[in-house]
Amino acid sequence: MSVATDQLYAERLNRYVTAMRNGMPDRVPLRPFAAEITARYAGYTCQEVTHDYRKAFEAVIRCCKDLDWDAAVPNMVYVWTGLTQAIGLRYYGVPGIDVGPDVGFQYREPSEDDAFMKREEYDELIEDPVRFLYQTWLPRVSTEVSPAGCPATYRNNLSFVKGGMAMLSYFNAFGPQVERMKNECGTVSAICGMLKAPLDIIADKLRGYIGLAFDLKEIPEKVLQACQALMPHLGYLALTGADPQKQVPIPIWMHRGCTPFISRDDFDRIYWPTLKPIVEALWAQGNQVLFYAEGKWDAHFDRFAELPAGSIIYHIDRSDPQEAYRAIGKKFCLSGGLSNTLLAFAGPEEVKAECRKLIETIGAEGGYIMDASAIIQSDAKVENIIAMTEATREYGVYRSPSSPSAKLPPQPATNGTPGLPAWVTAPKIPPGVCLPFDEKLKELPPICGDAGLVRRIWDENEALAYLYIWHVLLSF
């Protein structure tokens, strides 16, 4: 990294972190969550950046170099369809195969009858989520994996080898990509880790939205118990994937928890009580959470305001930016609010005018990050992305920068491991493990050597199998 790039990176990181802590940096940071638009800019098709993550990485690098972004996601086209095909996942339409090569990948919502988890299987999920995912859920979502009780086929065995090795290859490639962004572009990696709300997991990948809607009315107690059973695992995954430096936030992709998808009563009774403790636990460890609130969440601003000041960054999608600012803007940093419709159909001058309005209203006192309302896909115009950059640089300069108003909480000693609240370690089988060592120990001869060493290596390998199934569920 050159001295100039090193200094640029330091300035951008400070600008980004200051804004996220609800302070006033030297100017408004620009952090576009740019997905397929990076392909258009770099001259690739949607198929190329979706099916070949190396091209997706390269497209991000080109955008960061040319467009003066303070922070960006190393690959916002996160679902690598080469991996989903290796596993045989049924619920994606792959560009160039199932849909056209210039169309973004599509999620296939199951019908109620074809839901990947049946209503009568709630107890199985509640009893042991990891076993349920491997034994019942994965064979249903994969074209390759054999159901329990059926012979293991050649393609079944290949799916685990290919899927596991592909996931390892993909995840290991993110480290060098983050370094390229830093060293070649001076651009900060915008997020780190992964979180989803328990109820969103059930709606997205288990029961489907229609199945969940009926379950909330007819067996709400089972839905609540299932969300409670998922909490320790989602909290654990978020903590173990968080930024070790505690500078960039953990994103939570919020899908179906807002009205009108679920009622206010169901939000208050199930969605929020099983998400809020996770967010509080992450903040207790010094990790902010980016609430990427897809849809309109105005009805729940009062609940979000219950969280500690500075613990989240709230991303504005369909909410009115002024209303979001009045409700929670003094307590949390806000991001987004720039209409994707404008980016797709308006001209550069209209985009600049809207950027200026956002900066001079909800961003006037700091604590604001410029971004589109939703993930920027291939329908946006490149000239409008450039206009967003130019407007942010022109209108977003602060005359009197200030220090962050939100301070990280005191950090407990963790002895090198994530500090986990009691509810995370409460399950019979704790997070991070599929088959506990104590069960395996019953099959082994008496250990004459170092039993602690045997246990440690067993647990390390267990953790890899644990991460595999949860990332298939959450990430792909």
C-alpha positions in Angstrom: 0.0 0.0 0.0 1.4 3.4 -0.9 1.5 6.2 1.7 -1.2 8.0 -0.1 -3.5 5.0 -0.2 -2.7 4.2 3.4 -3.7 7.7 4.5 -6.8 7.6 2.3 -7.9 4.3 3.9 -7.3 5.7 7.4 -9.4 8.8 6.6 -12.2 6.8 5.2 -12.3 4.3 8.1 -12.4 7.2 10.6 -15.1 8.9 8.6 -17.2 5.7 8.4 -16.8 4.8 12.1 -17.4 8.3 13.3 -20.7 8.5 11.4 -21.8 5.0 12.6 -21.2 6.1 16.2 -23.6 9.0 15.5 -20.8 11.6 15.3 -20.0 14.2 12.7 -17.0 13.3 10.6 -15.3 15.6 8.1 -18.0 14.8 5.5 -20.8 12.3 4.9 -19.4 8.8 4.1 -20.5 7.1 0.9 -21.2 3.4 1.3 -23.2 2.0 -1.6 -24.5 -1.5 -1.2 -23.8 -2.2 -4.9 -24.7 -5.6 -6.3 -25.3 -6.3 -10.0 -24.7 -2.6 -10.8 -21.0 -3.4 -10.3 -21.3 -5.9 -13.2 -22.8 -3.3 -15.5 -20.0 -0.9 -14.6 -17.2 -3.4 -15.2 -18.7 -4.8 -18.4 -19.8 -8.2 -17.0 -23.2 -10.0 -17.2 -25.2 -10.9 -14.2 -24.3 -14.5 -14.9 -20.6 -13.7 -14.7 -20.6 -12.0 -11.4 -23.1 -14.5 -9.9 -21.5 -17.7 -11.1 -17.8 -16.6 -10.9 -17.1 -14.9 -7.7 -13.6 -13.8 -8.9 -15.3 -11.6 -11.5 -17.6 -10.3 -8.8 -14.6 -9.4 -6.7 -12.9 -7.7 -9.7 -16.1 -5.7 -10.5 -16.1 -4.3 -6.9 -12.4 -3.4 -7.1 -13.0 -1.4 -10.4 -15.9 0.5 -8.8 -14.0 1.3 -5.7 -11.0 2.6 -7.7 -13.1 4.7 -10.0 -16.1 5.9 -7.9 -14.4 7.2 -4.7 -16.4 5.0 -2.3 -15.5 5.2 1.4 -16.8 1.7 2.2 -18.3 -1.1 0.2 -19.2 -4.8 0.5 -16.4 -7.0 -0.9 -19.1 -8.9 -2.9 -22.7 -7.7 -2.6 -23.7 -10.4 -5.1 -23.1 -12.7 -2.1 -24.9 -15.8 -3.3 -22.3 -17.6 -5.3 -24.4 -19.9 -7.6 -21.4 -22.1 -8.3 -21.7 -23.1 -4.7 -25.4 -23.5 -4.6 -25.1 -25.8 -7.6 -22.4 -27.8 -6.0 -24.8 -28.4 -3.0 -27.8 -28.8 -5.3 -30.0 -26.1 -3.7 -33.4 -26.0 -5.2 -34.5 -22.5 -4.2 -32.4 -20.4 -6.6 -33.0 -19.5 -10.2 -29.5 -19.2 -11.6 -28.6 -16.5 -14.2 -27.8 -18.1 -17.5 -29.5 -21.4 -16.6 -32.9 -20.8 -15.0 -33.2 -17.1 -16.0 -31.5 -14.9 -18.5 -27.8 -14.1 -18.2 -28.6 -10.4 -17.6 -31.1 -11.1 -14.8 -30.1 -11.3 -11.2 -30.5 -14.6 -9.4 -34.0 -15.4 -8.2 -35.3 -16.9 -5.0 -38.0 -19.5 -5.5 -40.6 -19.3 -2.7 -42.0 -22.7 -1.9 -45.7 -23.3 -1.8 -47.3 -24.2 1.5 -47.5 -27.8 0.5 -43.9 -27.9 -0.6 -42.4 -26.0 2.4 -39.0 -27.3 3.4 -40.2 -27.9 7.0 -43.6 -29.4 7.7 -45.8 -28.0 10.4 -45.6 -31.3 12.4 -41.8 -31.0 12.5 -41.5 -27.9 14.8 -40.7 -30.2 17.8 -37.8 -31.8 15.8 -36.4 -28.3 15.1 -36.8 -27.2 18.7 -35.2 -30.3 20.1 -32.0 -30.1 18.1 -31.8 -27.5 15.3 -28.5 -28.7 13.9 -29.6 -32.4 13.6 -32.9 -31.2 12.0 -31.0 -29.1 9.4 -28.7 -31.9 8.4 -31.2 -34.8 8.6 -34.5 -33.3 7.5 -34.1 -29.9 5.9 -30.9 -30.4 3.7 -32.3 -33.4 1.8 -35.4 -31.4 1.0 -33.6 -28.3 -0.3 -30.9 -30.2 -2.2 -31.3 -32.2 -5.4 -28.3 -34.3 -4.4 -28.5 -35.2 -0.7 -30.2 -38.5 0.2 -33.0 -38.4 2.8 -32.5 -40.1 6.1 -32.9 -43.9 5.8 -32.1 -43.9 2.1 -28.8 -45.2 0.7 -26.0 -42.7 0.4 -25.4 -42.2 -3.3 -22.4 -41.2 -5.3 -23.9 -37.7 -5.9 -24.9 -37.4 -2.2 -21.3 -37.9 -1.2 -20.0 -35.6 -3.8 -22.3 -32.8 -2.7 -20.7 -32.7 0.7 -17.2 -32.8 -0.6 -17.8 -30.2 -3.3 -20.1 -28.0 -1.1 -17.7 -28.0 1.8 -14.6 -27.4 -0.3 -16.3 -24.7 -2.4 -17.5 -22.9 0.7 -14.0 -23.0 2.2 -12.6 -21.7 -1.0 -15.1 -18.9 -1.3 -14.9 -17.7 2.3 -11.1 -17.8 2.3 -11.1 -15.6 -0.8 -12.8 -12.8 1.1 -9.6 -12.0 3.2 -7.5 -11.2 0.1 -10.4 -9.3 -1.4 -10.7 -7.1 1.7 -6.9 -6.5 1.5 -7.2 -5.5 -2.2 -9.9 -3.0 -1.4 -7.7 -1.5 1.3 -4.3 -1.6 -0.5 -5.4 -0.8 -4.1 -8.4 1.4 -3.5 -8.2 2.7 0.1 -11.8 1.5 0.5 -13.1 0.1 3.8 -14.9 -3.3 3.9 -18.4 -2.1 5.0 -19.7 -5.1 7.0 -18.5 -8.2 8.8 -20.4 -11.3 9.9 -24.0 -12.3 9.4 -27.2 -12.1 11.4 -30.9 -12.8 10.7 -33.9 -12.7 13.0 -35.2 -16.1 14.1 -38.6 -15.5 12.6 -37.1 -14.4 9.3 -35.3 -17.8 9.1 -38.5 -19.7 9.6 -40.2 -17.5 6.9 -37.4 -17.5 4.4 -36.0 -21.0 4.5 -38.1 -23.4 6.6 -41.9 -22.9 6.5 -42.1 -20.3 3.7 -44.1 -17.1 4.2 -47.5 -18.7 3.6 -46.8 -21.5 6.0 -45.5 -19.2 8.6 -48.6 -16.9 8.3 -50.9 -19.7 9.1 -48.7 -21.0 11.9 -48.7 -17.6 13.6 -52.4 -17.7 13.8 -52.9 -21.4 14.6 -49.8 -22.5 16.6 -48.1 -19.3 17.7 -46.6 -21.0 20.8 -44.6 -23.5 18.5 -43.4 -20.6 16.4 -42.1 -18.8 19.5 -40.4 -22.0 20.8 -38.7 -22.5 17.5 -37.5 -18.9 17.4 -36.1 -19.4 21.0 -34.4 -22.5 19.9 -32.7 -20.7 17.0 -31.6 -17.7 19.1 -28.4 -19.3 20.6 -27.2 -20.4 17.2 -27.8 -17.1 15.5 -26.2 -15.2 18.3 -23.2 -17.5 18.3 -22.7 -17.2 14.6 -22.9 -13.4 14.7 -20.4 -13.2 17.5 -17.9 -15.5 16.0 -18.1 -13.8 12.6 -17.9 -10.3 13.9 -15.0 -7.8 13.2 -12.2 -8.5 15.7 -11.4 -4.8 15.7 -15.1 -4.0 16.4 -15.1 -1.2 13.9 -17.5 -2.3 11.1 -21.0 -3.6 11.9 -22.7 -7.0 11.7 -25.5 -6.7 9.2 -28.9 -8.1 9.8 -31.0 -8.6 6.7 -34.6 -7.9 7.9 -37.1 -9.5 5.6 -40.6 -10.2 6.8 -40.9 -8.9 10.4 -42.6 -5.6 9.5 -46.2 -4.8 8.8 -48.0 -5.9 6.7 -46.1 -9.3 6.6 -46.8 -9.9 10.3 -49.1 -8.1 12.7 -47.9 -5.7 15.4 -49.0 -8.3 18.0 -46.8 -11.0 16.4 -43.9 -8.6 16.2 -44.2 -7.7 19.9 -44.9 -11.3 21.0 -42.4 -13.3 18.9 -40.2 -11.3 16.4 -38.8 -8.7 18.8 -38.3 -10.7 22.0 -36.2 -13.3 20.1 -34.1 -10.6 18.2 -33.6 -7.9 20.8 -31.5 -10.0 23.2 -29.2 -11.0 20.4 -28.6 -7.4 19.4 -28.1 -6.5 23.1 -25.6 -9.3 23.5 -23.6 -8.2 20.4 -23.5 -4.6 21.7 -22.4 -5.8 25.1 -19.4 -7.3 23.2 -18.8 -3.9 21.4 -20.4 -4.9 18.1 -22.8 -2.6 16.3 -25.6 -4.1 14.2 -26.6 -2.7 10.9 -30.4 -3.0 10.7 -30.9 -3.4 6.9 -34.6 -2.9 7.3 -36.1 -4.0 4.0 -39.6 -2.6 3.6 -41.3 -0.1 5.9 -40.7 -0.5 9.6 -42.3 2.8 11.0 -44.7 0.8 13.2 -41.7 -0.6 15.1 -39.6 2.5 15.7 -40.7 2.6 19.3 -39.3 -0.9 19.8 -36.0 -0.1 18.1 -35.7 2.9 20.4 -35.5 0.5 23.4 -32.0 -0.5 22.3 -28.9 1.2 23.8 -27.9 4.4 22.0 -25.4 3.7 19.2 -26.0 -0.1 19.2 -27.4 -0.1 15.7 -27.2 1.7 12.4 -30.7 1.9 10.9 -30.9 1.6 7.1 -33.9 3.4 5.5 -35.7 1.6 2.7 -39.4 2.3 2.4 -39.7 4.5 5.5 -39.9 8.2 5.1 -36.4 9.5 5.9 -37.7 12.5 7.9 -39.9 10.3 10.0 -37.1 7.9 10.7 -34.9 10.8 11.7 -37.6 12.2 14.1 -38.2 8.8 15.6 -34.7 7.4 16.1 -32.2 9.6 14.3 -30.9 11.2 17.5 -30.2 7.9 19.0 -28.8 5.9 16.1 -26.9 6.6 12.9 -29.1 6.4 9.8 -28.1 5.2 6.3 -29.8 5.0 2.9 -33.0 6.7 1.9 -32.0 7.5 -1.7 -34.7 6.0 -3.9 -33.7 3.1 -6.1 -36.5 4.3 -8.5 -34.6 7.5 -9.0 -31.4 5.7 -9.6 -33.1 3.6 -12.3 -35.3 6.1 -14.0 -34.4 9.7 -13.2 -31.5 11.8 -14.4 -28.3 12.8 -12.6 -29.6 16.2 -11.6 -32.6 14.7 -9.9 -30.4 12.2 -8.1 -28.1 15.1 -7.0 -31.1 17.1 -5.7 -32.3 14.2 -3.6 -28.9 13.5 -2.2 -28.6 17.1 -1.2 -32.0 17.0 0.5 -31.0 13.9 2.5 -27.7 15.5 3.6 -29.2 18.8 4.6 -32.1 17.2 6.5 -31.4 13.9 8.2 -27.6 14.3 7.7 -27.3 17.9 8.8 -25.9 17.0 12.3 -23.8 13.9 11.4 -24.8 10.3 12.1 -25.7 9.7 8.4 -24.3 7.5 5.7 -25.2 8.0 2.0 -26.6 4.9 0.2 -29.5 3.8 -1.9 -32.7 2.7 -0.1 -32.2 -0.9 -1.2 -29.4 -3.0 -2.7 -28.4 -1.5 -6.0 -29.0 -4.0 -8.9 -28.5 -3.8 -12.6 -31.4 -1.5 -13.3 -29.6 1.5 -11.9 -27.9 3.9 -14.3 -24.2 4.2 -14.0 -24.4 8.0 -14.5 -26.7 8.2 -11.5 -24.3 6.3 -9.3 -21.6 8.8 -10.3 -24.1 11.6 -9.5 -24.6 10.2 -6.1 -20.9 10.3 -5.5 -20.5 13.8 -6.8 -23.4 15.1 -4.7 -22.2 13.5 -1.5 -18.7 15.1 -2.1 -20.2 18.5 -2.9 -22.9 18.9 -0.3 -21.8 16.5 2.4 -18.9 18.5 3.9 -19.2 19.4 7.6 -17.8 22.7 8.8 -17.4 21.6 12.4 -16.6 17.9 12.8 -17.2 16.3 16.2 -16.4 13.1 18.0 -18.8 10.2 18.1 -21.6 10.5 20.5 -22.1 6.8 21.0 -19.4 5.1 23.1 -18.7 1.3 23.0 -19.7 -0.4 26.2 -16.9 -1.6 28.5 -15.5 -4.9 27.2 -15.5 -8.0 29.4 -12.4 -10.3 29.4 -13.0 -13.2 27.1 -9.7 -15.0 27.1 -9.6 -15.0 23.3 -13.0 -16.5 22.8 -16.3 -14.7 22.2 -18.1 -13.7 25.4 -21.4 -15.4 25.2 -24.4 -14.6 27.4 -26.0 -17.3 29.4 -28.9 -18.0 27.0 -26.4 -18.8 24.2 -24.8 -21.7 26.2 -28.1 -22.9 27.7 -29.1 -25.5 25.0 -28.5 -29.2 25.6 -26.0 -29.2 22.7 -24.2 -25.8 22.8 -23.7 -23.8 19.6 -20.6 -24.6 17.6 -21.0 -28.4 17.9 -22.9 -31.0 15.9 -21.9 -34.2 17.6 -20.7 -33.5 21.2 -17.3 -35.1 22.1 -18.8 -36.8 25.1 -21.0 -38.8 22.8 -18.0 -39.7 20.6 -16.0 -40.6 23.6 -18.3 -43.5 24.3 -17.1 -45.1 21.1 -13.4 -44.6 21.7 -11.1 -46.9 23.6 -9.7 -45.5 26.9 -7.5 -42.4 26.0 -4.1 -43.1 27.3 -2.6 -39.8 26.1 -3.7 -36.2 26.3 -7.6 -36.3 26.4 -7.7 -32.5 26.2 -5.9 -32.5 23.0 -8.2 -35.1 21.5 -11.3 -33.1 22.6 -9.9 -29.8 21.2 -9.2 -31.1 17.8 -12.6 -32.9 17.7 -14.3 -29.7 18.6 -12.4 -27.7 16.0 -13.5 -30.0 13.3 -17.0 -30.1 14.6 -17.1 -26.3 14.3 -16.4 -26.6 10.6 -19.3 -28.9 10.1 -21.5 -26.7 12.2 -20.6 -23.6 10.2 -21.3 -25.4 7.0 -24.9 -26.2 7.6 -25.7 -22.8 9.2 -24.1 -20.9 6.3 -26.1 -23.0 3.8 -29.2 -21.9 5.7 -28.3 -18.2 6.3 -26.0 -17.3 3.4 -26.9 -19.4 0.4 
